[in-house]
Amino acid sequence: MKLKRYLSWKNILPNCIKPQVPSSGPKVHPSKRCSSQRLSLSDINDCDSPLLLSDLSNSLVSLHVFTLKELELVTHKFSKSNLLGEGGFGPVYKGFIDDNLRPGLEAQSVAVKVLNLDGTQGQREWLAEVIFLGQLKHPHLVNLIGYCYEDEHRLLVYEYMERGSLEHQLFKRYGPPLPWLTRLKIVAGTAKGLAFLHEEEKPVIYRDFKTSNILLDLAYNAKVSDFGLATDGPVEEETHVTTSVMGTEGYAAPEYISTGHLTTICDVFSFGVVLLELLTGRPSVDKNRPGREKSLVEWARPLLKDPHKIHGIMDPRLEGQYSTEGARKAAALAYQCLSNHPKSRPTMRNVIKALQPLLDFTDIPIGPFVYVVPTQDNEEPIAQKIKERYEKRCNEVKLRKMVRKKRKRKTESLAEKVESIDVQLNHQGLGLSIQTLICIKLSGLVCILPSTRDAKPIYHTFNHTDPYPPPPPVFHLH
């Protein structure tokens, strides 16, 4: 696909970026710069202090600046066969960077996002992605490798996440559902990513936390992506920032929708919605459902505070394969995050503390399908725990089967001995008519043995749930 060239670019965004004018350093508002020296989006919001291309590359030295020709080579000229999807920003293509492309860049698969100027997002969103992800590095934030800034073309190059978005994995129509422990691993990872943003010296408010913006690698490690709507949080004496209401229906905090006041606690509400989606297997908004059920939060909130009703909201595709106690605690945490009162919500640091112990609950029933999350270096302890629990349960099942077989063999052996006693008594001419009735409760088996030599034992399966166990062996002598 040949990229279109938009001649109206400079008319749309005059003077915001001047790629051809040299500069000795960033032209920023001195009062807006913080001691942390991290370049802030607020530093370039005013067209009176333009950020030049050279300033951008000087400030973001960790990023590679690609040419359009290089990215055409990487994506096979933006071939349709490489198209991964398309959002408000524009299309996203899969590509492969050869280690010979440029020094210091290892061979790897990448995702190349192309800004569509006719789309719903534009220059501000592109800059937000570059500025935030170009400086903020964390295991649970998607890695921005570089960008392309050539003429009117604006492209971003990310690490490739093999399993795509959480939205796709959670709501896909076919294939096995995400297992309980995998869901907990994902939500714990994204919580760490948000906490990192909120605890920066210059706090960052993500503002658009949702399942489609959470990407998963091959080992289901979760990473927050798409920083187009992210913004700088309040600093010093400020309690909030006031902005235009932006985001996605079903995820935005109620106080932000009504007032435009934005804080890090607004992200906590959005996190609560994602946690609720993982618990229920339902999307945040489903217009095909009746009445109040259209909104996931409105439907589930009354049920979250009652621990006895938790099973009624859990994803039925899990088929009960989850920790009951873990589900109750996760539901209680979601209820806190979804509070209509911002001060009642926990910080993301406290959310992490509440989530971490849930990975250690072992009261998970064994079902027909058990998936073990693949191990990876940075998640080895969690994956190892999951593997050990799975092996332990398998061993317990094997042991129970062995015990049942052993008891059955004992039952059959005892039946043979009793019949032998009957035969011996008659053979010795004692003149005793022996009617032997033996009921044996071993592995759910009842064995009824007559005393005659030719009669065969009668076996009957005994139900362990019967309120009355069979009587002990009884001999009637006549």
GUNULO-405019 format. One record per residue (C-alpha): residue in one letter; x, y, z. Coordinates in nm, 3 decimals, decimal comma. Example, Ala and Ser with C-alpha at 12.3 -4.5 7.8 and 13.67 -1.06 7.14 Angstrom:
! residues 2
  dovo        u        v        w
     A    1,230   -0,450    0,780
     S    1,367   -0,106    0,714
END
This chain:
! residues 478
  dovo        u        v        w
     M    0,000    0,000    0,000
     K    0,145    0,337   -0,095
     L    0,094    0,596    0,179
     K   -0,105    0,901    0,080
     R    0,060    1,241    0,096
     Y   -0,155    1,510    0,255
     L   -0,067    1,854    0,120
     S   -0,290    2,019    0,376
     W   -0,077    1,909    0,674
     K    0,084    2,250    0,738
     N   -0,253    2,419    0,704
     I   -0,407    2,183    0,958
     L   -0,135    2,218    1,221
     P    0,052    2,545    1,156
     N    0,377    2,607    1,339
     C    0,334    2,325    1,589
     I    0,634    2,143    1,444
     K    0,888    2,284    1,199
     P    1,102    1,999    1,072
     Q    1,330    2,201    0,844
     V    1,447    2,476    1,083
     P    1,766    2,398    1,279
     S    1,777    2,454    1,650
     S    2,039    2,440    1,923
     G    1,806    2,311    2,191
     P    1,449    2,267    2,309
     K    1,246    2,585    2,316
     V    1,025    2,532    2,617
     H    0,854    2,746    2,874
     P    1,104    2,769    3,165
     S    0,834    2,778    3,432
     K    0,691    2,451    3,310
     R    1,011    2,247    3,333
     C    1,054    2,032    3,642
     S    1,373    1,921    3,818
     S    1,325    1,569    3,682
     Q    1,421    1,701    3,333
     R    1,166    1,471    3,172
     L    1,019    1,635    2,867
     S    0,652    1,698    2,933
     L    0,363    1,720    2,692
     S    0,269    2,051    2,853
     D    0,604    2,190    2,739
     I    0,487    2,185    2,378
     N    0,116    2,247    2,408
     D    0,150    2,613    2,314
     C    0,236    2,698    1,957
     D    0,421    3,000    2,096
     S    0,698    2,760    2,206
     P    0,742    2,525    1,911
     L    0,932    2,201    1,950
     L    1,158    2,146    1,654
     L    1,239    1,806    1,508
     S    1,602    1,826    1,621
     D    1,481    1,912    1,972
     L    1,261    1,603    1,974
     S    1,543    1,371    1,867
     N    1,783    1,530    2,117
     S    1,540    1,481    2,405
     L    1,449    1,122    2,313
     V    1,790    0,971    2,250
     S    1,668    0,615    2,326
     L    1,445    0,613    2,017
     H    1,546    0,529    1,662
     V    1,442    0,777    1,394
     F    1,342    0,569    1,092
     T    1,301    0,683    0,735
     L    0,983    0,608    0,544
     K    1,185    0,395    0,301
     E    1,313    0,179    0,588
     L    0,962    0,117    0,720
     E    0,834    0,034    0,372
     L    1,106   -0,229    0,357
     V    1,018   -0,360    0,704
     T    0,645   -0,398    0,623
     H    0,679   -0,505    0,256
     K    0,545   -0,167    0,145
     F    0,263   -0,180    0,399
     S    0,121   -0,496    0,248
     K   -0,239   -0,584    0,326
     S   -0,121   -0,928    0,432
     N    0,073   -0,757    0,713
     L   -0,223   -0,551    0,836
     L   -0,289   -0,625    1,205
     G   -0,583   -0,391    1,255
     E   -0,699   -0,033    1,245
     G   -0,807    0,211    1,514
     G   -0,870    0,581    1,561
     F   -0,500    0,654    1,513
     G   -0,472    0,463    1,188
     P   -0,371    0,122    1,051
     V   -0,115   -0,102    1,224
     Y    0,113   -0,334    1,027
     K    0,336   -0,618    1,132
     G    0,696   -0,594    1,018
     F    1,037   -0,746    1,073
     I    1,356   -0,552    1,137
     D    1,668   -0,721    1,009
     D    1,980   -0,680    1,223
     N    2,151   -0,530    0,918
     L    1,902   -0,245    0,895
     R    2,110   -0,019    1,119
     P    2,379   -0,055    1,388
     G    2,260   -0,118    1,744
     L    1,918   -0,246    1,639
     E    1,864   -0,618    1,689
     A    1,655   -0,834    1,459
     Q    1,295   -0,850    1,582
     S    0,930   -0,842    1,485
     V    0,765   -0,502    1,518
     A    0,428   -0,333    1,491
     V    0,422   -0,017    1,277
     K    0,140    0,229    1,342
     V    0,063    0,483    1,068
     L   -0,108    0,811    1,156
     N   -0,419    0,865    0,947
     L   -0,483    1,239    0,921
     D   -0,843    1,170    0,823
     G   -0,893    0,970    1,143
     T   -1,018    1,073    1,484
     Q   -0,669    1,124    1,628
     G   -0,392    1,348    1,504
     Q   -0,073    1,535    1,578
     R   -0,130    1,577    1,951
     E   -0,183    1,201    1,996
     W    0,127    1,118    1,791
     L    0,338    1,351    2,002
     A    0,194    1,210    2,325
     E    0,296    0,858    2,221
     V    0,648    0,968    2,131
     I    0,705    1,185    2,437
     F    0,565    0,950    2,701
     L    0,680    0,613    2,566
     G    1,009    0,761    2,447
     Q    1,103    0,842    2,807
     L    0,905    0,606    3,029
     K    1,037    0,249    3,035
     H    0,876   -0,026    3,243
     P    0,817   -0,403    3,199
     H    0,442   -0,339    3,182
     L    0,449   -0,053    2,931
     V    0,478   -0,140    2,563
     N    0,823   -0,059    2,427
     L    0,839    0,216    2,165
     I    1,142    0,141    1,945
     G    1,130    0,450    1,727
     Y    0,933    0,676    1,499
     C    0,927    0,823    1,151
     Y    0,887    1,197    1,098
     E    0,918    1,263    0,727
     D    0,727    1,531    0,539
     E    0,364    1,481    0,643
     H    0,411    1,117    0,739
     R    0,399    1,024    1,108
     L    0,465    0,661    1,205
     L    0,545    0,477    1,529
     V    0,740    0,152    1,566
     Y    0,665   -0,074    1,867
     E    0,771   -0,414    1,988
     Y    0,542   -0,683    1,850
     M    0,302   -0,842    2,102
     E    0,220   -1,192    1,980
     R   -0,118   -1,245    2,147
     G   -0,266   -0,909    2,056
     S   -0,504   -0,723    2,283
     L   -0,670   -0,840    2,602
     E   -1,001   -0,747    2,439
     H   -0,941   -1,007    2,167
     Q   -0,828   -1,279    2,409
     L   -1,108   -1,220    2,660
     F   -1,404   -1,184    2,425
     K   -1,307   -1,414    2,137
     R   -1,591   -1,643    2,029
     Y   -1,384   -1,954    1,968
     G   -1,112   -2,132    2,158
     P   -1,063   -2,191    2,529
     P   -1,127   -1,903    2,772
     L   -0,852   -1,725    2,962
     P   -0,789   -1,931    3,279
     W   -0,838   -1,773    3,621
     L   -0,471   -1,744    3,716
     T   -0,385   -1,599    3,375
     R   -0,648   -1,330    3,427
     L   -0,498   -1,245    3,764
     K   -0,150   -1,230    3,614
     I   -0,271   -0,988    3,345
     V   -0,455   -0,757    3,583
     A   -0,163   -0,753    3,829
     G    0,077   -0,659    3,549
     T   -0,133   -0,370    3,423
     A   -0,175   -0,245    3,781
     K    0,204   -0,221    3,809
     G    0,218   -0,028    3,482
     L   -0,042    0,227    3,599
     A    0,122    0,261    3,941
     F    0,452    0,342    3,771
     L    0,286    0,622    3,571
     H    0,108    0,767    3,873
     E    0,419    0,764    4,093
     E    0,641    0,954    3,850
     E    0,783    1,285    3,975
     K    0,567    1,430    3,701
     P    0,257    1,208    3,738
     V    0,106    1,075    3,417
     I   -0,269    1,019    3,384
     Y   -0,333    0,751    3,125
     R   -0,699    0,851    3,069
     D   -0,801    0,567    2,833
     F   -0,741    0,243    3,023
     K   -0,940   -0,039    2,860
     T   -0,900   -0,397    2,738
     S   -0,818   -0,297    2,378
     N   -0,521   -0,092    2,502
     I   -0,369   -0,381    2,699
     L   -0,139   -0,596    2,485
     L   -0,018   -0,949    2,564
     D    0,303   -1,120    2,467
     L    0,345   -1,493    2,412
     A    0,367   -1,561    2,788
     Y    0,059   -1,344    2,862
     N    0,268   -1,066    3,015
     A    0,048   -0,757    2,994
     K    0,168   -0,418    2,872
     V   -0,019   -0,088    2,856
     S   -0,012    0,068    2,509
     D   -0,163    0,360    2,314
     F   -0,067    0,675    2,505
     G   -0,245    0,906    2,262
     L   -0,482    1,043    2,529
     A   -0,233    1,038    2,818
     T   -0,164    1,369    2,985
     D    0,045    1,517    3,263
     G   -0,115    1,504    3,605
     P   -0,143    1,780    3,865
     V    0,181    1,908    4,018
     E    0,273    2,092    4,337
     E   -0,040    2,245    4,492
     E   -0,280    2,144    4,215
     T   -0,544    1,881    4,294
     H   -0,652    1,808    3,938
     V   -0,617    1,911    3,577
     T   -0,913    2,035    3,377
     T   -0,943    1,902    3,024
     S   -1,197    1,825    2,758
     V   -1,372    1,498    2,833
     M   -1,211    1,227    2,622
     G   -1,192    0,851    2,648
     T   -1,417    0,551    2,589
     E   -1,777    0,496    2,692
     G   -1,810    0,260    2,984
     Y   -1,461    0,321    3,125
     A   -1,447    0,692    3,217
     A   -1,487    0,796    3,582
     P   -1,820    0,969    3,661
     E   -1,658    1,281    3,813
     Y   -1,445    1,329    3,502
     I   -1,750    1,302    3,275
     S   -1,948    1,556    3,480
     T   -1,676    1,813    3,556
     G   -1,378    1,753    3,327
     H   -1,158    1,731    3,637
     L   -0,890    1,470    3,581
     T   -0,677    1,295    3,845
     T   -0,486    0,969    3,874
     I   -0,785    0,830    4,066
     C   -0,984    0,849    3,741
     D   -0,752    0,578    3,608
     V   -0,835    0,367    3,913
     F   -1,203    0,369    3,815
     S   -1,114    0,255    3,462
     F   -0,896   -0,017    3,611
     G   -1,195   -0,134    3,815
     V   -1,399   -0,169    3,495
     V   -1,128   -0,386    3,334
     L   -1,105   -0,599    3,649
     L   -1,482   -0,643    3,636
     E   -1,463   -0,748    3,270
     L   -1,207   -1,015    3,363
     L   -1,432   -1,143    3,643
     T   -1,754   -1,154    3,440
     G   -1,635   -1,214    3,085
     R   -1,865   -0,928    2,974
     P   -1,768   -0,606    2,792
     S   -1,808   -0,270    2,968
     V   -2,100   -0,179    2,741
     D   -2,325   -0,428    2,564
     K   -2,617   -0,260    2,389
     N   -2,767   -0,596    2,297
     R   -2,855   -0,662    2,661
     P   -3,179   -0,541    2,820
     G   -3,218   -0,233    3,039
     R   -2,968   -0,191    3,318
     E   -2,754   -0,480    3,195
     K   -2,629   -0,267    2,905
     S   -2,380   -0,106    3,146
     L   -2,158   -0,365    3,312
     V   -2,085   -0,140    3,611
     E   -2,451   -0,060    3,678
     W   -2,548   -0,426    3,655
     A   -2,265   -0,570    3,863
     R   -2,204   -0,305    4,130
     P   -2,492   -0,417    4,361
     L   -2,371   -0,779    4,337
     L   -2,004   -0,706    4,406
     K   -2,059   -0,607    4,767
     D   -2,238   -0,933    4,854
     P   -1,986   -1,221    4,876
     H   -2,270   -1,475    4,853
     K   -2,367   -1,350    4,506
     I   -2,021   -1,361    4,349
     H   -2,083   -1,689    4,165
     G   -2,376   -1,522    3,989
     I   -2,151   -1,272    3,812
     M   -1,846   -1,489    3,737
     D   -1,765   -1,573    3,375
     P   -1,960   -1,895    3,302
     R   -1,689   -2,005    3,057
     L   -1,457   -2,061    3,354
     E   -1,689   -2,349    3,453
     G   -1,617   -2,292    3,822
     Q   -1,240   -2,330    3,775
     Y   -1,137   -2,041    3,998
     S   -1,059   -1,977    4,362
     T   -1,381   -1,886    4,541
     E   -1,196   -1,687    4,805
     G   -0,980   -1,522    4,540
     A   -1,288   -1,427    4,336
     R   -1,452   -1,272    4,643
     K   -1,147   -1,063    4,722
     A   -1,109   -0,955    4,358
     A   -1,477   -0,856    4,350
     A   -1,437   -0,655    4,671
     L   -1,138   -0,475    4,516
     A   -1,336   -0,399    4,199
     Y   -1,617   -0,258    4,415
     Q   -1,369   -0,020    4,583
     C   -1,222    0,092    4,251
     L   -1,569    0,159    4,109
     S   -1,682    0,380    4,396
     N   -1,866    0,694    4,286
     H   -1,666    0,882    4,550
     P   -1,307    0,933    4,429
     K   -1,166    0,953    4,782
     S   -1,301    0,605    4,855
     R   -1,097    0,447    4,575
     P   -0,758    0,292    4,650
     T   -0,434    0,408    4,491
     M   -0,281    0,179    4,231
     R   -0,006    0,092    4,480
     N   -0,269   -0,039    4,722
     V   -0,438   -0,223    4,435
     I   -0,114   -0,412    4,370
     K   -0,089   -0,507    4,738
     A   -0,445   -0,642    4,728
     L   -0,393   -0,839    4,406
     Q   -0,060   -1,007    4,475
     P   -0,185   -1,254    4,743
     L   -0,466   -1,373    4,513
     L   -0,209   -1,553    4,297
     D   -0,130   -1,781    4,592
     F   -0,482   -1,920    4,648
     T   -0,490   -2,289    4,560
     D   -0,860   -2,374    4,608
     I   -0,917   -2,404    4,233
     P   -1,117   -2,711    4,121
     I   -0,969   -2,926    3,848
     G   -1,176   -2,924    3,531
     P   -1,147   -3,077    3,185
     F   -0,910   -2,803    3,071
     V   -0,620   -2,655    3,264
     Y   -0,383   -2,412    3,095
     V   -0,041   -2,339    3,241
     V    0,094   -1,995    3,156
     P    0,430   -2,027    2,978
     T    0,729   -1,918    3,183
     Q    0,931   -1,610    3,113
     D    1,229   -1,464    3,297
     N    1,053   -1,166    3,451
     E    0,750   -1,374    3,553
     E    0,924   -1,699    3,651
     P    0,806   -1,707    4,018
     I    0,438   -1,679    3,922
     A    0,464   -1,928    3,638
     Q    0,656   -2,171    3,860
     K    0,384   -2,152    4,127
     I    0,118   -2,224    3,868
     K    0,315   -2,520    3,735
     E    0,372   -2,663    4,084
     R    0,002   -2,635    4,173
     Y   -0,098   -2,807    3,850
     E    0,148   -3,094    3,908
     K    0,032   -3,130    4,269
     R   -0,333   -3,161    4,163
     C   -0,246   -3,414    3,894
     N   -0,058   -3,624    4,150
     E   -0,356   -3,607    4,387
     V   -0,588   -3,732    4,112
     K   -0,350   -4,018    4,028
     L   -0,326   -4,111    4,397
     R   -0,705   -4,123    4,436
     K   -0,734   -4,350    4,132
     M   -0,467   -4,584    4,273
     V   -0,646   -4,603    4,609
     R   -0,977   -4,688    4,440
     K   -0,814   -4,967    4,238
     K   -0,645   -5,106    4,548
     R   -0,971   -5,108    4,744
     K   -1,150   -5,279    4,459
     R   -0,889   -5,554    4,453
     K   -0,928   -5,600    4,830
     T   -1,305   -5,626    4,789
     E   -1,277   -5,899    4,529
     S   -1,018   -6,085    4,738
     L   -1,241   -6,074    5,048
     A   -1,537   -6,201    4,846
     E   -1,336   -6,504    4,736
     K   -1,230   -6,580    5,096
     V   -1,589   -6,568    5,227
     E   -1,710   -6,802    4,953
     S   -1,425   -7,038    5,042
     I   -1,535   -7,043    5,409
     D   -1,890   -7,132    5,302
     V   -1,764   -7,423    5,094
     Q   -1,538   -7,555    5,369
     L   -1,814   -7,553    5,633
     N   -2,051   -7,752    5,409
     H   -1,776   -7,991    5,306
     Q   -1,696   -8,078    5,671
     G   -2,053   -8,205    5,717
     L   -2,144   -7,970    5,999
     G   -2,504   -7,977    5,880
     L   -2,520   -7,602    5,893
     S   -2,718   -7,412    5,638
     I   -2,525   -7,091    5,613
     Q   -2,674   -6,783    5,450
     T   -2,397   -6,528    5,426
     L   -2,467   -6,166    5,354
     I   -2,173   -5,937    5,334
     C   -2,193   -5,567    5,254
     I   -1,861   -5,408    5,199
     K   -1,816   -5,032    5,148
     L   -1,494   -5,014    4,954
     S   -1,455   -4,767    4,668
     G   -1,834   -4,741    4,646
     L   -1,883   -5,116    4,588
     V   -2,139   -5,336    4,767
     C   -2,076   -5,711    4,735
     I   -2,363   -5,951    4,823
     L   -2,241   -6,311    4,862
     P   -2,474   -6,615    4,890
     S   -2,348   -6,926    5,069
     T   -2,407   -7,186    4,797
     R   -2,111   -7,325    4,615
     D   -2,243   -7,258    4,264
     A   -2,386   -6,913    4,330
     K   -2,183   -6,619    4,210
     P   -2,124   -6,295    4,400
     I   -2,352   -6,007    4,311
     Y   -2,186   -5,667    4,286
     H   -2,376   -5,344    4,324
     T   -2,240   -4,989    4,303
     F   -2,289   -4,792    4,622
     N   -2,334   -4,415    4,600
     H   -2,102   -4,229    4,836
     T   -2,362   -3,957    4,878
     D   -2,619   -4,198    5,028
     P   -2,701   -4,086    5,385
     Y   -2,666   -4,438    5,526
     P   -2,356   -4,650    5,467
     P   -2,397   -5,027    5,422
     P   -2,388   -5,239    5,739
     P   -2,076   -5,429    5,844
     P   -2,039   -5,798    5,743
     V   -2,311   -6,017    5,904
     F   -2,321   -6,401    5,917
     H   -2,657   -6,577    5,971
     L   -2,618   -6,944    6,085
     H   -2,915   -7,182    6,070
END
